[in-house]
Amino acid sequence: MNEDNHVFSWGHNKWGQCGRDVPPDGVYLKPERILHLNDKNIAQICCGYRHSLALNTSGQVYGWGVNNLGQIGCVTKSPKLENNLFENLFIELSAIGSGGFGTVFKVRHRIDEHIYAVKRVEIKDASEKHLQRVYNEVKNLGKVRSKYVVEYYNSWTEESVLYIQMELCSQNLRNIVEVKPKVFGRQSGEVMDCVEYFISCEILRQILESVQYLHELNPLIIHRDLKPENILIAENVRNRRFVKLCDFGLAVEHRTTSQSHTTNVGTIRYMAPELDQSKYTTWTTSEKSLHNESYASTGSISVYMSFVKPETLVIKQL
């Protein structure tokens, strides 16, 4: 913009963001005046990626370029807050899981076209306990970004809904255990052959490595709700790791050996029996608090994976 109040533009104009006709190659290499803004007393210019706005001395705003999200304001009589970020960014493909703390959708990103999982959680009428768990999950996912945990990308709120964008893992340990006997031709009550047994051991090994990773953080994190539904199987395997932990809504940081945590949380079926009490305040990190809260859960999961008691587990010869 020069002293005569003439506005010039140049660069990419594929979407008309330069305020001029679109050239064959979509690019203007030399500045040229925007004739539509002659004598408009333009005072300020704002350039977006695919649109532009101009403010004149009378407070009027001119806009041009892409308007798919209403960013240049031509489709409304007055400015408004755009609250449809989820619909604008993603194409919903299917619902892949639901529970008391929200529904998880399989989605495709409209821009990068990658597939993600987005958890949708209603927070309008949620209790304080519910909200604490929901926001605790987001906080912990942001802290534990690694190959051992489902990858976290973003989170945001729209009106009364919280959205959490994560890596898509469409299978969990419960799904795998249910179909595994059919895949290996094993009837209910029969023992596993060597191949199925080896696969089960590899899954358990990766679960233990994931728990160990959480316990080696500083401060360490105790999951407190380790169960088959919260152990995911990655679709895009990297570093030969396919097991990832999720749902950190009940997870807590443990900073001192005398720190206490509330018991009777998590899923009873996978909880250590000795945790069924009001408080523990004297167990140290190295002695019981970690082993009982997380490693005891992996013991329950190993039995769940085999469908038999550990002492009766045998390997069938091929």
C-alpha positions as CSV (number, residue, x, y, z in Angstrom):
1,M,0.0,0.0,0.0
2,N,1.5,3.3,-1.1
3,E,1.1,7.0,0.0
4,D,-1.7,7.4,-2.6
5,N,-3.7,4.8,-0.9
6,H,-3.3,2.3,-3.7
7,V,-3.1,-1.4,-2.8
8,F,-0.8,-3.7,-4.7
9,S,-0.6,-7.5,-4.6
10,W,1.6,-10.3,-5.9
11,G,2.4,-14.0,-5.3
12,H,0.1,-17.0,-5.4
13,N,-3.4,-16.3,-6.5
14,K,-4.9,-19.7,-7.1
15,W,-7.8,-18.9,-4.8
16,G,-8.1,-15.2,-5.8
17,Q,-6.4,-14.1,-2.5
18,C,-4.5,-11.4,-4.4
19,G,-7.8,-9.7,-5.4
20,R,-7.1,-10.1,-9.1
21,D,-8.0,-12.5,-11.9
22,V,-6.4,-15.9,-11.6
23,P,-3.6,-16.3,-14.1
24,P,-2.9,-19.7,-15.9
25,D,-0.1,-20.6,-13.6
26,G,-1.8,-19.1,-10.5
27,V,1.1,-16.8,-9.7
28,Y,1.8,-13.1,-10.0
29,L,5.5,-12.3,-10.0
30,K,5.2,-8.5,-10.1
31,P,3.2,-6.2,-7.9
32,E,0.1,-4.8,-9.5
33,R,-2.6,-2.6,-8.2
34,I,-5.9,-4.0,-7.0
35,L,-8.4,-1.9,-8.9
36,H,-11.4,-2.9,-6.8
37,L,-9.9,-1.0,-3.8
38,N,-9.4,2.3,-5.6
39,D,-10.6,5.2,-3.4
40,K,-11.6,2.9,-0.6
41,N,-9.3,4.6,1.9
42,I,-7.7,1.3,3.0
43,A,-5.9,1.6,6.3
44,Q,-4.9,-2.0,7.1
45,I,-4.4,-5.3,5.2
46,C,-4.6,-8.8,6.7
47,C,-3.4,-11.7,4.5
48,G,-4.4,-15.3,5.2
49,Y,-3.3,-18.4,3.5
50,R,-6.2,-18.5,1.0
51,H,-8.0,-15.2,1.7
52,S,-7.3,-11.5,2.4
53,L,-9.1,-8.8,4.4
54,A,-8.8,-5.0,4.1
55,L,-10.0,-2.4,6.7
56,N,-10.7,1.2,5.6
57,T,-10.7,4.4,7.7
58,S,-14.5,4.2,8.1
59,G,-14.3,0.8,9.8
60,Q,-15.6,-1.2,6.8
61,V,-14.0,-4.5,6.0
62,Y,-13.5,-6.0,2.5
63,G,-12.7,-9.6,2.0
64,W,-11.9,-11.9,-0.9
65,G,-10.5,-15.4,-1.6
66,V,-11.7,-18.8,-0.2
67,N,-14.7,-18.6,2.0
68,N,-15.5,-22.3,2.8
69,L,-15.4,-21.6,6.5
70,G,-17.0,-18.1,6.3
71,Q,-13.6,-16.6,7.0
72,I,-14.3,-13.5,4.8
73,G,-17.7,-13.0,6.3
74,C,-19.7,-12.8,3.1
75,V,-22.3,-15.4,4.0
76,T,-23.4,-13.8,7.3
77,K,-24.8,-10.4,8.2
78,S,-22.6,-10.2,11.3
79,P,-19.4,-11.8,12.6
80,K,-19.9,-15.0,14.6
81,L,-17.7,-17.6,16.4
82,E,-17.1,-20.7,14.2
83,N,-17.7,-23.7,16.5
84,N,-17.7,-26.5,14.0
85,L,-14.0,-27.3,14.1
86,F,-14.6,-31.1,14.2
87,E,-16.9,-31.1,11.1
88,N,-14.6,-28.6,9.3
89,L,-11.5,-30.7,9.9
90,F,-12.6,-34.3,9.7
91,I,-14.9,-36.6,7.8
92,E,-16.5,-39.1,10.2
93,L,-16.1,-42.7,9.0
94,S,-17.5,-44.8,11.8
95,A,-17.8,-45.1,15.6
96,I,-15.3,-47.7,16.8
97,G,-16.0,-47.6,20.6
98,S,-18.0,-46.0,23.3
99,G,-18.3,-46.0,27.1
100,G,-19.1,-43.9,30.1
101,F,-16.4,-41.4,29.2
102,G,-17.2,-40.8,25.5
103,T,-17.4,-42.2,22.0
104,V,-14.4,-42.8,19.8
105,F,-14.7,-42.2,16.1
106,K,-12.6,-43.2,13.1
107,V,-12.1,-40.1,11.0
108,R,-10.3,-38.8,7.9
109,H,-8.6,-35.4,8.0
110,R,-9.9,-33.2,5.2
111,I,-6.5,-31.7,4.5
112,D,-3.8,-34.3,5.1
113,E,-6.3,-37.2,4.4
114,H,-4.7,-39.3,7.2
115,I,-6.9,-41.5,9.4
116,Y,-7.2,-40.7,13.1
117,A,-9.2,-41.6,16.1
118,V,-11.2,-38.7,17.8
119,K,-12.7,-39.2,21.2
120,R,-15.9,-37.1,21.8
121,V,-16.8,-36.4,25.4
122,E,-19.9,-34.6,26.6
123,I,-18.9,-32.2,29.4
124,K,-21.9,-30.0,29.8
125,D,-23.7,-31.8,32.6
126,A,-20.7,-33.9,33.7
127,S,-19.9,-34.3,37.4
128,E,-16.7,-32.8,38.9
129,K,-15.2,-36.3,39.2
130,H,-16.0,-37.0,35.5
131,L,-14.4,-33.8,34.4
132,Q,-11.3,-34.4,36.5
133,R,-10.8,-37.8,34.8
134,V,-11.4,-36.4,31.3
135,Y,-8.9,-33.5,31.7
136,N,-6.5,-35.8,33.5
137,E,-6.4,-38.0,30.4
138,V,-5.5,-35.1,28.1
139,K,-2.8,-33.9,30.5
140,N,-1.2,-37.3,30.9
141,L,-1.3,-38.1,27.1
142,G,0.6,-34.8,26.5
143,K,3.3,-35.9,29.0
144,V,3.8,-39.5,27.9
145,R,4.4,-39.2,24.1
146,S,6.4,-42.3,23.2
147,K,6.2,-45.6,21.3
148,Y,4.7,-47.3,24.4
149,V,1.6,-45.0,24.5
150,V,-1.1,-44.2,21.9
151,E,0.0,-41.0,20.1
152,Y,-1.8,-37.8,21.1
153,Y,-2.1,-35.0,18.5
154,N,-4.6,-32.4,19.7
155,S,-7.6,-31.6,21.9
156,W,-10.2,-28.8,21.9
157,T,-13.6,-27.9,23.2
158,E,-16.7,-26.9,21.2
159,E,-19.6,-25.7,23.3
160,S,-20.2,-28.6,25.7
161,V,-18.0,-31.2,24.0
162,L,-14.3,-32.1,24.4
163,Y,-12.5,-33.6,21.4
164,I,-9.3,-35.6,21.7
165,Q,-7.5,-36.4,18.5
166,M,-5.3,-39.5,18.7
167,E,-3.5,-42.2,16.7
168,L,-6.0,-44.8,15.3
169,C,-5.6,-48.2,16.8
170,S,-8.8,-50.0,15.8
171,Q,-8.1,-53.2,17.8
172,N,-7.6,-53.8,21.5
173,L,-6.4,-56.8,23.5
174,R,-10.0,-57.9,24.2
175,N,-10.7,-58.2,20.4
176,I,-7.4,-60.1,19.8
177,V,-8.0,-62.6,22.6
178,E,-11.6,-63.3,21.4
179,V,-10.5,-64.1,17.8
180,K,-7.2,-65.7,18.6
181,P,-8.6,-69.2,19.2
182,K,-10.5,-69.2,16.0
183,V,-7.4,-68.1,14.0
184,F,-5.4,-71.0,15.4
185,G,-8.2,-73.5,15.3
186,R,-8.3,-74.0,19.0
187,Q,-11.6,-75.0,20.7
188,S,-12.7,-73.7,24.1
189,G,-10.8,-75.4,26.9
190,E,-7.9,-76.6,24.6
191,V,-4.4,-75.6,25.3
192,M,-2.4,-73.3,23.0
193,D,0.1,-74.6,20.5
194,C,3.7,-73.2,20.4
195,V,3.0,-70.4,17.9
196,E,-0.1,-69.1,19.7
197,Y,1.8,-69.3,23.0
198,F,4.8,-67.4,21.6
199,I,2.5,-64.6,20.3
200,S,0.8,-64.4,23.7
201,C,4.2,-64.1,25.4
202,E,5.3,-61.4,23.0
203,I,2.1,-59.4,23.7
204,L,2.6,-59.7,27.4
205,R,6.3,-58.7,27.1
206,Q,5.3,-55.5,25.2
207,I,2.7,-54.7,27.9
208,L,5.3,-55.1,30.6
209,E,7.7,-52.8,28.7
210,S,5.0,-50.2,28.4
211,V,4.3,-50.3,32.1
212,Q,8.0,-50.2,32.9
213,Y,8.3,-47.1,30.7
214,L,5.6,-45.3,32.8
215,H,7.4,-46.3,36.0
216,E,10.8,-45.0,34.8
217,L,9.5,-41.5,34.1
218,N,10.4,-38.7,36.5
219,P,7.9,-38.3,38.2
220,L,6.7,-41.8,37.4
221,I,3.1,-42.4,36.3
222,I,0.9,-45.2,37.7
223,H,-1.8,-46.2,35.2
224,R,-4.4,-47.6,37.7
225,D,-6.8,-48.9,35.1
226,L,-4.8,-51.5,33.1
227,K,-7.2,-53.9,31.4
228,P,-7.6,-55.5,27.9
229,E,-9.8,-52.6,26.6
230,N,-7.0,-50.1,27.4
231,I,-4.3,-52.1,25.6
232,L,-4.4,-51.2,22.0
233,I,-2.9,-52.8,18.9
234,A,-1.3,-50.3,16.5
235,E,-2.1,-50.4,12.8
236,N,1.2,-48.9,11.6
237,V,3.9,-50.9,13.3
238,R,7.2,-49.2,13.9
239,N,10.3,-50.6,15.6
240,R,8.4,-54.0,15.7
241,R,6.2,-52.6,18.5
242,F,2.5,-53.0,18.2
243,V,1.2,-52.7,21.8
244,K,0.3,-49.3,23.1
245,L,-1.4,-48.2,26.3
246,C,-4.4,-45.8,26.4
247,D,-7.0,-44.2,28.7
248,F,-4.9,-42.3,31.3
249,G,-8.0,-40.8,33.0
250,L,-7.2,-42.5,36.3
251,A,-3.4,-42.3,36.0
252,V,-1.5,-40.4,38.7
253,E,2.0,-39.1,39.1
254,H,4.0,-40.6,42.0
255,R,6.7,-38.2,43.3
256,T,7.7,-39.6,46.8
257,T,7.9,-43.0,48.5
258,S,5.4,-41.9,51.1
259,Q,2.8,-40.4,48.8
260,S,-0.7,-41.9,49.1
261,H,-3.2,-42.6,46.4
262,T,-6.9,-43.3,46.6
263,T,-7.7,-47.0,46.2
264,N,-10.8,-48.7,44.9
265,V,-10.3,-47.1,41.4
266,G,-10.0,-48.9,38.1
267,T,-11.7,-52.1,37.1
268,I,-12.2,-54.6,39.9
269,R,-11.6,-57.7,37.7
270,Y,-8.0,-56.5,37.0
271,M,-7.2,-54.9,40.4
272,A,-4.8,-56.4,42.9
273,P,-7.0,-57.8,45.8
274,E,-4.9,-56.1,48.5
275,L,-5.8,-52.7,47.0
276,D,-9.4,-53.1,48.2
277,Q,-9.0,-50.8,51.2
278,S,-9.5,-47.1,51.9
279,K,-5.9,-45.8,51.8
280,Y,-2.3,-47.0,51.7
281,T,0.2,-44.5,53.0
282,T,3.3,-46.5,54.1
283,W,4.0,-48.6,51.0
284,T,7.1,-47.4,49.2
285,T,7.5,-47.0,45.5
286,S,10.1,-49.8,45.3
287,E,8.1,-52.3,47.4
288,K,4.3,-52.4,46.8
289,S,2.7,-49.3,45.4
290,L,3.9,-49.9,41.8
291,H,3.8,-53.7,41.7
292,N,0.3,-53.8,43.2
293,E,-1.3,-51.1,41.0
294,S,0.1,-52.0,37.6
295,Y,2.1,-55.2,37.6
296,A,-0.6,-57.1,39.4
297,S,-2.9,-56.0,36.6
298,T,-0.6,-57.5,34.0
299,G,-0.8,-60.8,35.9
300,S,-4.5,-60.8,35.6
301,I,-4.2,-60.0,32.0
302,S,-1.8,-62.8,31.3
303,V,-4.4,-65.3,32.8
304,Y,-7.1,-63.6,30.7
305,M,-5.0,-64.1,27.6
306,S,-4.4,-67.8,28.2
307,F,-8.0,-68.6,29.4
308,V,-6.5,-71.1,31.9
309,K,-4.8,-70.9,35.3
310,P,-1.1,-70.2,35.1
311,E,-0.1,-73.4,37.0
312,T,-2.0,-75.6,34.5
313,L,-0.7,-73.9,31.3
314,V,1.0,-76.4,29.0
315,I,2.3,-76.1,25.5
316,K,1.0,-78.5,22.9
317,Q,3.6,-79.9,20.6
318,L,3.3,-79.1,16.9
